[in-house]
């Protein structure tokens, strides 16, 4: 799970989980390009605990998968 | 001036962003996604994200009243070292700490406080936006 993957590979392998990405690479517009997936799971909180336990310094935590068609936002 | 793409035909407008940790935090920075919301007066970030970066919303003495569609609640405010999005950097910006439902794939809301000194252009047909 420690190989560098581009975002499309991460989506294909791990959707619809949350993933913890170490040393995420971004473009000049700050859009995520890829990184090393160090953990995955259904719970975001678990990934933050893992990141702390591993002492990671630069991370992304990302929910994978498409935006649900029947999910709307009223903020 | 940089141009950003978004899906103008469906779903929310998602903005890539990053935040720097506080000096006492265990991490340096975090890449995440915010929903652009011109109806929100302030920027809001997921509480767990803030805690990971070393901010302590529960210890904050600064609070605001947050009005949503069905409630008014008091929420803590923390001031970030740096918040970056849409090619802009805001130093010392206050953000509201909020917990979002687990199944929702966003980490917060980018509100008017981040946008106020700029010109925001949204092209829904072209799926392009700029903040100058």
Backbone of each chain as ProteinMPNN parsed JSONL, in Angstrom:
{"seq_chain_A": "XXXXXXXXXXXXXXXXXXXXXXXXXXXXXXXXXXXXXXXXXXXXXXXXXXXXXXXXXXXXXXXXXXXXXXXXXXX", "coords_chain_A": {"N_chain_A": [[0.823, -1.21, 0.0], [2.193, 1.086, -0.028], [3.117, 2.272, -2.327], [3.66, 4.952, -4.654], [0.83, 6.429, -6.016], [-1.19, 7.682, -8.652], [-4.045, 9.917, -8.543], [-6.233, 8.823, -9.921], [-5.649, 6.107, -9.922], [-5.752, 5.616, -7.198], [-8.46, 6.104, -6.702], [-9.575, 4.023, -8.241], [-8.669, 1.758, -6.919], [-9.451, 1.965, -4.208], [-11.962, 3.159, -3.73], [-15.245, 2.862, -2.262], [-13.991, 3.989, -0.017], [-12.628, 6.008, 2.727], [-9.398, 7.438, 2.462], [-6.067, 7.63, 3.7], [-3.505, 9.662, 2.814], [-0.11, 9.957, 2.42], [2.346, 12.487, 2.12], [1.08, 13.98, -0.08], [0.867, 14.818, -3.514], [0.413, 17.831, -5.235], [-0.973, 20.039, -7.731], [-0.261, 23.305, -9.196], [-2.572, 24.534, -8.633], [-3.379, 23.535, -6.313], [-4.703, 21.131, -6.444], [-5.255, 17.729, -5.811], [-2.952, 15.326, -6.912], [-1.761, 12.834, -6.475], [-0.237, 10.277, -4.376], [1.113, 8.478, -1.523], [-0.81, 5.928, -0.364], [-1.509, 5.195, 2.85], [-3.324, 4.129, 4.583], [-6.708, 2.926, 4.775], [-10.327, 3.05, 4.946], [-13.722, 2.975, 6.359], [-14.094, 5.042, 8.133], [-13.367, 8.274, 8.867], [-12.229, 9.336, 11.216], [-10.649, 7.293, 12.261], [-8.535, 7.29, 10.494], [-7.291, 9.728, 10.952], [-6.367, 9.211, 13.515], [-4.534, 7.206, 12.901], [-2.719, 8.632, 11.333], [-1.635, 10.349, 13.222], [-0.458, 8.463, 14.912], [1.518, 7.451, 13.274], [3.069, 9.623, 12.938], [2.915, 11.412, 10.79], [3.494, 14.184, 8.557], [2.605, 15.689, 6.407], [-0.325, 15.497, 4.89], [-3.176, 14.084, 3.153], [-6.608, 13.505, 3.554], [-9.052, 11.697, 2.159], [-12.311, 11.226, 0.883], [-13.398, 8.771, -1.236], [-14.876, 8.02, -4.464], [-17.923, 8.629, -6.368], [-19.918, 11.665, -6.234], [-22.897, 11.338, -4.493], [-25.902, 10.91, -6.21], [-28.394, 11.333, -5.071], [-27.872, 12.96, -2.971], [-28.052, 16.055, -1.544], [-27.0, 19.417, -0.806], [-27.823, 21.646, 1.733], [-26.783, 24.232, 3.129]], "CA_chain_A": [[0.0, 0.0, 0.0], [3.052, 2.258, 0.121], [3.578, 2.788, -3.602], [3.056, 6.199, -5.114], [-0.245, 6.236, -6.986], [-1.9, 8.885, -9.061], [-5.376, 9.942, -7.941], [-7.125, 7.902, -10.63], [-5.349, 4.758, -9.422], [-6.268, 5.546, -5.824], [-9.924, 5.968, -6.821], [-9.906, 2.7, -8.769], [-8.329, 0.692, -5.969], [-9.933, 2.083, -2.836], [-13.318, 3.695, -3.597], [-15.662, 4.188, -1.795], [-13.458, 4.244, 1.326], [-11.752, 7.129, 3.035], [-7.984, 7.043, 2.41], [-5.046, 8.511, 4.276], [-2.434, 9.787, 1.829], [1.088, 10.621, 2.938], [3.081, 13.299, 1.143], [0.276, 14.146, -1.292], [1.375, 15.73, -4.54], [-0.629, 18.705, -5.758], [-0.52, 20.926, -8.802], [-0.156, 24.697, -8.787], [-3.906, 24.955, -8.201], [-3.59, 22.789, -5.069], [-5.534, 19.959, -6.677], [-4.528, 16.506, -5.494], [-2.529, 14.527, -8.059], [-1.47, 11.482, -6.052], [0.535, 10.153, -3.151], [1.206, 7.125, -0.964], [-1.936, 5.584, 0.504], [-0.968, 4.439, 3.993], [-4.404, 3.411, 5.244], [-8.023, 3.116, 4.176], [-11.395, 2.549, 5.8], [-14.986, 3.705, 6.267], [-14.194, 6.044, 9.184], [-12.34, 9.319, 8.774], [-11.562, 9.532, 12.5], [-9.603, 6.273, 12.403], [-7.377, 7.667, 9.671], [-6.562, 10.788, 11.667], [-5.629, 8.556, 14.604], [-3.397, 6.511, 12.286], [-1.74, 9.641, 10.918], [-0.939, 10.793, 14.434], [0.375, 7.365, 15.411], [2.662, 7.3, 12.372], [3.858, 10.856, 12.939], [2.956, 11.992, 9.447], [3.588, 15.645, 8.615], [1.913, 16.338, 5.284], [-1.268, 14.446, 4.521], [-4.523, 14.349, 2.652], [-7.595, 12.48, 3.908], [-9.974, 11.916, 1.047], [-13.405, 10.276, 0.638], [-13.377, 8.411, -2.65], [-16.146, 7.653, -5.076], [-18.682, 9.737, -6.95], [-20.89, 12.383, -5.42], [-24.147, 10.613, -4.593], [-26.894, 11.676, -6.966], [-29.536, 11.708, -4.24], [-27.395, 13.738, -1.836], [-28.011, 17.484, -1.84], [-26.511, 20.226, 0.296], [-28.514, 22.881, 2.138], [-25.864, 24.635, 4.21]], "C_chain_A": [[0.858, 1.26, 0.0], [3.56, 2.829, -1.198], [2.93, 4.138, -3.903], [2.026, 5.881, -6.185], [-0.794, 7.589, -7.402], [-3.349, 8.774, -8.58], [-6.338, 8.967, -8.614], [-6.897, 6.453, -10.179], [-5.873, 4.576, -8.011], [-7.781, 5.348, -5.85], [-10.291, 4.544, -7.247], [-9.686, 1.597, -7.736], [-9.152, 0.752, -4.686], [-11.331, 2.685, -2.684], [-14.249, 2.592, -3.133], [-15.116, 4.555, -0.419], [-12.915, 5.665, 1.471], [-10.322, 6.612, 2.921], [-7.125, 8.113, 3.075], [-3.863, 8.513, 3.328], [-1.283, 10.573, 2.439], [1.796, 11.339, 1.798], [2.299, 13.463, -0.157], [0.919, 15.158, -2.253], [0.204, 16.551, -5.083], [-0.066, 19.526, -6.911], [-0.521, 22.372, -8.301], [-1.5, 25.27, -8.342], [-4.328, 24.221, -6.93], [-4.521, 21.584, -5.227], [-4.691, 18.699, -6.508], [-4.227, 15.705, -6.758], [-2.296, 13.076, -7.682], [-0.686, 11.479, -4.759], [0.594, 8.705, -2.715], [0.03, 6.887, -0.024], [-1.399, 4.706, 1.635], [-2.062, 3.736, 4.787], [-5.714, 3.767, 4.55], [-9.08, 2.621, 5.148], [-12.634, 3.397, 5.68], [-15.073, 4.895, 7.211], [-13.032, 7.034, 9.1], [-11.551, 9.459, 10.076], [-10.431, 8.529, 12.707], [-8.347, 6.665, 11.629], [-6.583, 8.799, 10.312], [-5.776, 10.198, 12.841], [-4.388, 7.853, 14.058], [-2.313, 7.513, 11.889], [-0.948, 10.16, 12.111], [0.017, 9.719, 14.925], [1.634, 7.201, 14.571], [3.546, 8.546, 12.335], [3.982, 11.497, 11.579], [2.881, 13.524, 9.526], [2.817, 16.363, 7.515], [0.967, 15.306, 4.697], [-2.453, 15.002, 3.739], [-5.392, 13.2, 3.145], [-8.758, 12.704, 2.966], [-11.036, 10.82, 0.999], [-13.463, 10.04, -0.855], [-14.773, 8.073, -3.165], [-16.894, 8.878, -5.575], [-19.56, 10.42, -5.918], [-22.238, 11.693, -5.606], [-25.235, 11.475, -5.228], [-28.066, 12.133, -6.102], [-29.134, 12.481, -2.988], [-27.313, 15.214, -2.235], [-27.545, 18.227, -0.592], [-27.432, 21.427, 0.504], [-27.75, 23.375, 3.347], [-26.407, 25.844, 4.959]], "O_chain_A": [[0.331, 2.372, 0.024], [4.351, 3.772, -1.195], [1.813, 4.426, -3.471], [2.308, 5.158, -7.141], [-0.854, 8.523, -6.602], [-3.822, 7.687, -8.251], [-7.168, 8.353, -7.944], [-7.844, 5.673, -10.071], [-6.38, 3.509, -7.663], [-8.319, 4.525, -5.109], [-11.201, 3.935, -6.686], [-10.434, 0.62, -7.692], [-9.514, -0.287, -4.133], [-11.842, 2.713, -1.565], [-14.075, 1.453, -3.568], [-15.727, 5.361, 0.282], [-12.764, 6.406, 0.5], [-10.062, 5.455, 3.252], [-7.413, 9.308, 3.019], [-3.278, 7.461, 3.068], [-1.454, 11.698, 2.909], [1.835, 10.858, 0.666], [2.804, 13.121, -1.227], [1.436, 16.198, -1.844], [-0.868, 16.01, -5.353], [1.147, 19.686, -7.049], [-0.756, 22.625, -7.12], [-1.563, 26.349, -7.751], [-5.489, 24.279, -6.523], [-5.062, 21.082, -4.242], [-3.564, 18.615, -6.998], [-5.115, 15.439, -7.568], [-2.595, 12.176, -8.467], [-0.49, 12.516, -4.125], [0.176, 7.809, -3.448], [-0.107, 7.567, 0.993], [-0.897, 3.608, 1.395], [-1.769, 2.842, 5.581], [-5.813, 4.768, 3.84], [-8.776, 1.862, 6.069], [-12.629, 4.418, 4.992], [-16.013, 5.684, 7.118], [-11.868, 6.662, 9.245], [-10.339, 9.676, 10.045], [-9.384, 8.868, 13.258], [-7.229, 6.397, 12.069], [-5.355, 8.83, 10.23], [-4.659, 10.628, 13.127], [-3.321, 7.896, 14.671], [-1.125, 7.261, 12.091], [0.259, 10.382, 12.019], [1.151, 10.008, 15.306], [2.693, 6.852, 15.092], [4.639, 8.524, 11.769], [5.023, 12.061, 11.242], [2.279, 14.08, 10.445], [2.422, 17.518, 7.681], [1.41, 14.343, 4.072], [-2.687, 16.209, 3.681], [-4.957, 12.048, 3.151], [-9.378, 13.767, 2.971], [-10.715, 9.633, 1.066], [-13.563, 10.98, -1.644], [-15.712, 7.869, -2.395], [-16.546, 10.014, -5.251], [-19.902, 9.85, -4.882], [-22.679, 11.484, -6.736], [-25.455, 12.619, -4.829], [-28.662, 13.18, -6.355], [-29.93, 12.645, -2.064], [-26.584, 15.57, -3.161], [-27.678, 17.734, 0.528], [-27.773, 22.133, -0.446], [-28.042, 22.974, 4.474], [-25.773, 26.324, 5.899]]}, "seq_chain_B": "XXXXXXXXXXXXXXXXXXXXXXXXXXXXXXXXXXXXXXXXXXXXXXXXXXXXXXXXXXXXXXXXXXXXXXXXXXXXXXXXXXXXXXXXXXXXXXXXXXXXXXXXXXXXXXXXXXXXXXXXXXXXXXXXXXXX", "coords_chain_B": {"N_chain_B": [[-3.938, 35.961, -12.764], [-5.661, 33.034, -11.927], [-7.38, 30.279, -13.376], [-9.91, 28.102, -12.392], [-11.368, 24.86, -12.536], [-14.684, 23.497, -12.377], [-17.605, 21.459, -11.744], [-20.216, 22.646, -13.302], [-22.761, 21.813, -13.717], [-23.883, 19.965, -11.992], [-24.094, 18.921, -8.54], [-22.091, 20.163, -5.713], [-19.894, 23.089, -5.669], [-16.671, 22.296, -5.616], [-13.699, 23.026, -3.945], [-10.219, 22.904, -3.948], [-7.978, 22.936, -1.203], [-5.557, 23.998, 1.298], [-4.093, 23.826, 4.556], [-2.002, 25.219, 7.058], [-0.331, 23.862, 9.892], [-0.63, 24.681, 13.406], [1.985, 26.06, 15.454], [2.456, 24.301, 17.505], [1.522, 21.916, 16.661], [1.372, 18.451, 15.502], [1.635, 18.016, 12.833], [2.453, 19.272, 9.544], [1.03, 20.226, 7.291], [-2.099, 20.01, 5.474], [-3.952, 18.664, 2.885], [-7.084, 19.273, 1.394], [-10.699, 19.322, 0.759], [-13.107, 21.803, 0.079], [-16.457, 23.075, 0.181], [-17.589, 25.573, -1.884], [-19.384, 28.309, -0.782], [-21.366, 30.862, -1.175], [-23.378, 31.721, 0.397], [-22.636, 31.421, 2.947], [-21.292, 33.12, 5.686], [-18.929, 32.764, 6.963], [-15.892, 30.758, 6.978], [-15.752, 27.262, 7.383], [-14.389, 24.435, 9.008], [-13.746, 20.905, 9.203], [-13.788, 19.436, 12.407], [-12.08, 17.316, 13.249], [-10.012, 17.441, 11.44], [-8.872, 19.912, 12.107], [-8.023, 19.329, 14.709], [-6.132, 17.332, 14.23], [-4.143, 18.834, 13.066], [-3.19, 20.193, 15.166], [-4.572, 22.267, 16.265], [-6.868, 23.385, 18.772], [-9.977, 23.242, 19.117], [-11.811, 22.896, 21.235], [-10.645, 24.198, 23.313], [-10.76, 26.779, 22.652], [-11.43, 30.207, 23.231], [-12.916, 31.822, 21.758], [-15.994, 32.176, 20.215], [-18.849, 31.66, 18.023], [-22.233, 32.306, 16.986], [-23.869, 29.969, 15.145], [-25.976, 29.772, 12.471], [-28.123, 27.531, 11.015], [-30.268, 25.704, 8.741], [-32.148, 24.662, 10.449], [-31.445, 25.214, 13.071], [-29.805, 27.065, 15.756], [-26.589, 27.329, 16.927], [-23.833, 27.359, 19.229], [-20.529, 27.629, 18.308], [-17.03, 26.769, 18.396], [-14.274, 28.907, 17.485], [-11.291, 28.955, 15.623], [-8.079, 30.324, 14.856], [-6.305, 30.162, 11.939], [-2.933, 29.479, 10.969], [-2.331, 29.636, 8.237], [-4.452, 29.599, 5.455], [-5.042, 28.252, 2.336], [-6.454, 28.633, -0.846], [-7.942, 28.579, -4.081], [-5.831, 29.926, -5.262], [-5.216, 31.923, -3.493], [-3.946, 33.139, -0.362], [-4.653, 33.146, 3.03], [-3.75, 34.603, 5.995], [-3.862, 33.943, 9.422], [-6.619, 33.643, 9.477], [-9.887, 33.42, 10.861], [-11.698, 30.461, 11.541], [-14.628, 28.435, 11.718], [-15.118, 25.657, 13.788], [-16.423, 22.539, 12.992], [-18.27, 19.506, 12.985], [-18.669, 17.241, 10.392], [-21.003, 15.021, 8.773], [-20.075, 11.552, 8.467], [-20.334, 10.304, 5.97], [-20.229, 12.283, 4.092], [-18.412, 13.751, 1.555], [-16.763, 16.041, 2.02], [-14.68, 18.543, 3.518], [-15.237, 20.873, 4.717], [-16.443, 24.286, 4.545], [-16.054, 26.893, 2.287], [-16.301, 30.167, 2.872], [-17.75, 33.52, 2.659], [-15.95, 35.169, 4.0], [-13.422, 34.472, 3.148], [-13.449, 35.349, 0.582], [-13.947, 38.067, 0.331], [-12.263, 40.302, -0.332], [-11.859, 40.097, -3.005], [-12.599, 39.462, -6.52], [-14.975, 37.36, -7.505], [-15.625, 35.111, -10.014], [-17.955, 33.08, -11.595], [-18.484, 30.677, -13.949], [-20.988, 28.923, -14.981], [-21.797, 27.546, -17.231], [-19.404, 27.113, -18.605], [-17.954, 25.881, -16.656], [-15.903, 27.109, -15.263], [-14.0, 29.071, -12.974], [-12.837, 32.056, -11.37], [-10.811, 33.82, -9.026], [-9.938, 36.911, -8.374]], "CA_chain_B": [[-5.226, 35.387, -12.362], [-5.736, 31.624, -12.262], [-8.714, 29.758, -13.652], [-10.157, 26.8, -11.776], [-12.504, 24.182, -13.142], [-15.647, 22.841, -11.497], [-18.761, 20.926, -12.449], [-21.272, 23.65, -13.221], [-24.064, 21.243, -14.077], [-24.433, 19.147, -10.913], [-23.302, 18.834, -7.313], [-21.546, 21.412, -5.16], [-18.63, 23.581, -6.214], [-15.619, 21.802, -4.735], [-12.474, 23.813, -4.038], [-9.055, 22.325, -3.275], [-7.415, 23.882, -0.238], [-4.603, 23.442, 2.249], [-3.942, 24.619, 5.77], [-0.786, 24.964, 7.807], [-0.566, 23.548, 11.291], [-0.133, 25.607, 14.417], [3.377, 25.768, 15.806], [2.517, 23.193, 18.454], [0.869, 20.745, 16.088], [2.245, 17.364, 15.083], [1.709, 17.927, 11.374], [2.813, 20.507, 8.877], [-0.023, 20.74, 6.423], [-3.15, 19.067, 5.128], [-4.672, 18.988, 1.652], [-8.461, 18.842, 1.581], [-11.67, 19.893, -0.161], [-14.149, 22.628, 0.674], [-17.563, 23.484, -0.679], [-17.722, 27.02, -2.015], [-20.74, 28.663, -0.379], [-21.5, 32.319, -1.059], [-24.392, 32.0, 1.406], [-22.019, 31.282, 4.271], [-20.506, 34.321, 5.982], [-17.61, 32.368, 7.478], [-15.336, 29.481, 6.538], [-15.919, 26.215, 8.384], [-13.562, 23.254, 8.754], [-13.997, 19.704, 9.988], [-13.103, 19.498, 13.703], [-10.997, 16.337, 13.322], [-8.911, 17.969, 10.639], [-8.219, 20.942, 12.918], [-7.353, 18.69, 15.839], [-4.945, 16.658, 13.715], [-3.129, 19.834, 12.772], [-2.693, 20.772, 16.41], [-5.477, 23.282, 16.8], [-7.694, 22.821, 19.846], [-11.248, 23.988, 19.125], [-12.484, 22.834, 22.535], [-10.002, 25.135, 24.236], [-10.873, 28.133, 22.124], [-12.283, 31.127, 23.986], [-13.666, 32.578, 20.755], [-17.125, 31.407, 19.688], [-19.846, 32.38, 17.224], [-23.531, 31.664, 16.847], [-23.991, 29.445, 13.788], [-27.365, 29.575, 12.073], [-28.36, 26.622, 9.895], [-31.673, 25.725, 8.334], [-33.065, 24.241, 11.51], [-30.953, 25.417, 14.434], [-28.746, 28.026, 16.074], [-25.723, 26.693, 17.917], [-22.575, 28.041, 19.525], [-19.415, 26.807, 17.838], [-15.717, 27.389, 18.617], [-13.535, 29.49, 16.36], [-9.826, 28.947, 15.748], [-7.407, 31.142, 13.841], [-5.315, 29.343, 11.244], [-1.708, 30.136, 10.512], [-2.496, 29.948, 6.814], [-5.408, 28.827, 4.663], [-4.814, 28.534, 0.917], [-7.446, 28.099, -1.776], [-8.203, 29.412, -5.262], [-4.663, 30.743, -5.543], [-5.085, 32.969, -2.482], [-3.523, 32.702, 0.961], [-5.157, 33.992, 4.114], [-2.995, 34.373, 7.214], [-4.591, 34.281, 10.639], [-8.063, 33.682, 9.218], [-10.686, 32.635, 11.801], [-12.609, 29.481, 10.95], [-15.505, 27.748, 12.661], [-14.917, 24.204, 13.884], [-17.712, 21.86, 12.849], [-18.18, 18.094, 12.586], [-19.52, 16.905, 9.256], [-21.355, 13.601, 8.749], [-18.99, 10.729, 7.933], [-20.504, 9.929, 4.584], [-20.157, 13.437, 3.204], [-17.022, 13.819, 1.111], [-16.2, 17.384, 2.081], [-13.975, 18.812, 4.772], [-15.603, 22.177, 5.231], [-17.139, 25.244, 3.681], [-15.314, 28.129, 2.027], [-17.326, 31.193, 2.96], [-17.521, 34.865, 2.151], [-14.806, 35.829, 4.629], [-12.237, 34.198, 2.337], [-13.631, 35.899, -0.767], [-14.447, 39.437, 0.346], [-11.453, 41.36, -0.966], [-11.579, 39.729, -4.384], [-13.689, 39.406, -7.5], [-15.236, 35.953, -7.8], [-16.398, 34.9, -11.243], [-18.377, 31.688, -11.761], [-19.088, 30.385, -15.243], [-21.617, 27.611, -14.813], [-21.81, 26.829, -18.519], [-18.042, 26.715, -18.965], [-17.326, 25.171, -15.554], [-14.668, 27.813, -14.928], [-14.129, 30.159, -12.005], [-11.628, 32.797, -11.043], [-10.841, 34.744, -7.883], [-8.853, 37.865, -8.651]], "C_chain_B": [[-5.317, 33.941, -12.85], [-7.193, 31.21, -12.465], [-8.833, 28.344, -13.096], [-11.377, 26.178, -12.438], [-13.402, 23.577, -12.073], [-16.792, 22.323, -12.352], [-19.918, 21.902, -12.27], [-22.664, 23.095, -13.441], [-24.683, 20.418, -12.951], [-23.512, 19.195, -9.697], [-22.796, 20.174, -6.83], [-20.307, 21.87, -5.921], [-17.535, 23.226, -5.215], [-14.33, 22.568, -5.01], [-11.361, 23.078, -3.296], [-8.418, 23.37, -2.381], [-6.343, 23.191, 0.591], [-4.496, 24.383, 3.427], [-2.647, 24.241, 6.446], [-1.121, 24.736, 9.261], [-0.109, 24.691, 12.18], [1.263, 25.175, 14.818], [3.486, 24.546, 16.711], [1.982, 21.894, 17.882], [1.845, 19.688, 15.639], [2.439, 17.305, 13.572], [2.019, 19.287, 10.779], [1.67, 21.063, 8.049], [-0.957, 19.61, 6.005], [-3.827, 19.567, 3.86], [-6.099, 18.476, 1.792], [-9.375, 19.572, 0.605], [-12.757, 20.646, 0.615], [-15.258, 22.848, -0.344], [-17.612, 25.003, -0.7], [-19.172, 27.397, -1.744], [-20.828, 30.176, -0.18], [-22.652, 32.711, -0.139], [-23.867, 31.878, 2.822], [-21.145, 32.503, 4.534], [-19.103, 33.984, 6.476], [-17.185, 31.031, 6.874], [-15.384, 28.487, 7.705], [-15.046, 25.028, 8.017], [-13.928, 22.117, 9.699], [-13.148, 19.72, 11.262], [-11.921, 18.536, 13.784], [-9.775, 16.778, 12.541], [-8.136, 19.008, 11.448], [-7.433, 20.327, 14.068], [-6.082, 17.989, 15.384], [-3.805, 17.655, 13.515], [-2.627, 20.554, 14.027], [-3.525, 21.906, 16.958], [-6.395, 22.611, 17.825], [-8.999, 23.602, 19.934], [-11.922, 24.0, 20.487], [-11.89, 23.823, 23.536], [-10.139, 26.583, 23.779], [-11.818, 28.973, 22.979], [-13.136, 31.969, 23.044], [-14.776, 31.683, 20.19], [-18.004, 32.292, 18.82], [-21.163, 31.605, 17.282], [-23.687, 31.246, 15.387], [-25.46, 29.14, 13.498], [-27.409, 28.634, 10.882], [-29.856, 26.602, 9.605], [-32.619, 25.384, 9.472], [-32.556, 24.477, 12.923], [-30.013, 26.618, 14.512], [-27.905, 27.375, 17.16], [-24.455, 27.518, 18.091], [-21.421, 27.124, 19.139], [-18.091, 27.535, 18.101], [-15.087, 27.892, 17.315], [-12.045, 29.36, 16.639], [-9.245, 29.789, 14.62], [-6.258, 30.336, 13.241], [-4.063, 30.146, 10.948], [-1.86, 30.566, 9.058], [-3.537, 29.015, 6.211], [-5.226, 29.246, 3.21], [-5.878, 27.868, 0.079], [-7.595, 29.087, -2.922], [-7.049, 30.374, -5.54], [-4.44, 31.872, -4.562], [-4.659, 32.358, -1.154], [-4.06, 33.688, 1.993], [-4.409, 33.613, 5.385], [-3.83, 34.789, 8.41], [-6.096, 34.307, 10.481], [-8.808, 32.864, 10.28], [-11.597, 31.675, 11.051], [-13.425, 28.824, 12.06], [-15.206, 26.254, 12.615], [-16.273, 23.515, 13.88], [-17.468, 20.404, 12.473], [-19.176, 17.824, 11.473], [-19.855, 15.421, 9.291], [-20.3, 12.787, 8.009], [-19.119, 10.437, 6.443], [-20.373, 11.067, 3.588], [-18.709, 13.711, 2.846], [-16.514, 15.25, 0.985], [-15.585, 17.59, 3.457], [-14.322, 20.169, 5.357], [-16.265, 23.034, 4.174], [-16.261, 26.484, 3.525], [-16.333, 29.257, 1.911], [-16.879, 32.571, 2.474], [-16.299, 35.537, 2.762], [-13.524, 35.603, 3.84], [-12.264, 34.982, 1.029], [-13.723, 37.418, -0.809], [-13.568, 40.465, -0.349], [-11.13, 41.034, -2.425], [-12.783, 39.859, -5.287], [-13.851, 37.944, -7.89], [-16.113, 35.856, -9.039], [-16.686, 33.418, -11.397], [-19.046, 31.526, -13.113], [-19.693, 28.995, -15.2], [-21.679, 26.836, -16.131], [-20.432, 26.304, -18.873], [-17.398, 25.855, -17.886], [-16.007, 25.796, -15.15], [-14.944, 28.887, -13.892], [-12.778, 30.8, -11.753], [-11.873, 33.623, -9.784], [-9.651, 35.666, -8.06], [-8.832, 38.959, -7.595]], "O_chain_B": [[-5.084, 33.654, -14.024], [-8.104, 31.723, -11.816], [-7.96, 27.502, -13.308], [-12.301, 26.879, -12.849], [-12.938, 23.193, -10.999], [-16.937, 22.69, -13.518], [-20.524, 21.967, -11.2], [-23.646, 23.833, -13.359], [-25.894, 20.193, -12.954], [-22.317, 19.472, -9.811], [-23.04, 21.203, -7.459], [-19.744, 21.121, -6.719], [-17.474, 23.778, -4.116], [-13.926, 22.737, -6.16], [-11.54, 22.675, -2.146], [-8.326, 24.542, -2.746], [-6.231, 21.965, 0.59], [-4.77, 25.578, 3.317], [-2.235, 23.081, 6.414], [-2.057, 25.324, 9.803], [0.68, 25.546, 11.777], [1.673, 24.046, 14.548], [4.492, 23.838, 16.686], [1.992, 20.869, 18.565], [3.02, 19.98, 15.417], [3.33, 16.604, 13.092], [1.864, 20.319, 11.432], [1.382, 22.259, 8.11], [-0.649, 18.429, 6.16], [-4.223, 20.729, 3.765], [-6.306, 17.357, 2.262], [-8.921, 20.329, -0.253], [-13.246, 20.191, 1.648], [-15.036, 22.813, -1.554], [-17.671, 25.642, 0.35], [-20.084, 26.88, -2.388], [-20.416, 30.701, 0.854], [-22.886, 33.899, 0.086], [-24.567, 32.195, 3.784], [-20.338, 32.878, 3.683], [-18.199, 34.817, 6.414], [-18.0, 30.282, 6.337], [-15.095, 28.832, 8.851], [-14.967, 24.652, 6.848], [-14.358, 22.336, 10.831], [-11.946, 19.981, 11.213], [-10.872, 18.89, 14.323], [-8.64, 16.517, 12.941], [-6.906, 18.994, 11.476], [-6.316, 20.75, 14.365], [-5.064, 18.042, 16.074], [-2.643, 17.342, 13.77], [-1.75, 21.415, 13.952], [-3.209, 22.451, 18.016], [-6.657, 21.411, 17.744], [-9.115, 24.525, 20.74], [-12.54, 24.996, 20.864], [-12.555, 24.233, 24.488], [-9.677, 27.5, 24.458], [-12.875, 28.502, 23.398], [-13.984, 32.741, 23.492], [-14.514, 30.567, 19.743], [-17.915, 33.518, 18.873], [-21.191, 30.413, 17.586], [-23.642, 32.091, 14.493], [-26.095, 28.35, 14.197], [-26.798, 28.91, 9.849], [-30.615, 27.394, 10.163], [-33.782, 25.788, 9.449], [-33.161, 23.997, 13.882], [-29.505, 27.113, 13.506], [-28.425, 26.926, 18.181], [-24.064, 28.276, 17.204], [-21.348, 25.981, 19.589], [-18.031, 28.763, 18.038], [-15.336, 27.376, 16.225], [-11.589, 29.622, 17.752], [-9.856, 29.939, 13.562], [-5.358, 29.887, 13.952], [-4.129, 31.351, 10.707], [-1.559, 31.703, 8.695], [-3.509, 27.804, 6.427], [-5.252, 30.433, 2.886], [-6.176, 26.688, 0.259], [-7.397, 30.29, -2.747], [-7.263, 31.497, -5.998], [-3.558, 32.704, -4.775], [-4.971, 31.204, -0.86], [-3.935, 34.903, 1.84], [-4.426, 32.456, 5.807], [-4.433, 35.862, 8.413], [-6.786, 34.939, 11.282], [-8.412, 31.736, 10.574], [-12.198, 32.041, 10.041], [-12.961, 28.681, 13.191], [-15.06, 25.666, 11.544], [-17.16, 23.86, 14.662], [-16.545, 20.11, 11.713], [-20.362, 18.132, 11.588], [-19.057, 14.631, 9.796], [-19.7, 13.264, 7.045], [-18.115, 10.335, 5.738], [-20.401, 10.845, 2.378], [-17.869, 13.885, 3.729], [-15.914, 15.623, -0.023], [-15.925, 16.906, 4.423], [-13.764, 20.57, 6.378], [-16.597, 22.581, 3.079], [-15.786, 27.05, 4.51], [-17.128, 29.297, 0.972], [-15.778, 32.744, 1.952], [-15.673, 36.381, 2.121], [-12.63, 36.45, 3.858], [-11.217, 35.247, 0.438], [-13.589, 38.006, -1.882], [-14.094, 41.425, -0.911], [-10.226, 41.631, -3.01], [-13.849, 40.31, -4.869], [-12.974, 37.361, -8.526], [-17.196, 36.438, -9.104], [-15.774, 32.593, -11.337], [-20.06, 32.167, -13.391], [-18.987, 28.0, -15.363], [-21.619, 25.607, -16.135], [-20.294, 25.19, -19.378], [-16.409, 25.171, -18.15], [-15.086, 25.09, -14.737], [-15.989, 29.537, -13.921], [-11.728, 30.175, -11.902], [-12.991, 34.063, -9.516], [-8.501, 35.253, -7.915], [-7.992, 39.856, -7.653]]}, "name": "protein", "num_of_chains": 2, "seq": "XXXXXXXXXXXXXXXXXXXXXXXXXXXXXXXXXXXXXXXXXXXXXXXXXXXXXXXXXXXXXXXXXXXXXXXXXXXXXXXXXXXXXXXXXXXXXXXXXXXXXXXXXXXXXXXXXXXXXXXXXXXXXXXXXXXXXXXXXXXXXXXXXXXXXXXXXXXXXXXXXXXXXXXXXXXXXXXXXXXXXXXXXXXXXXXXXXXXXXXXXXXXXXX"}
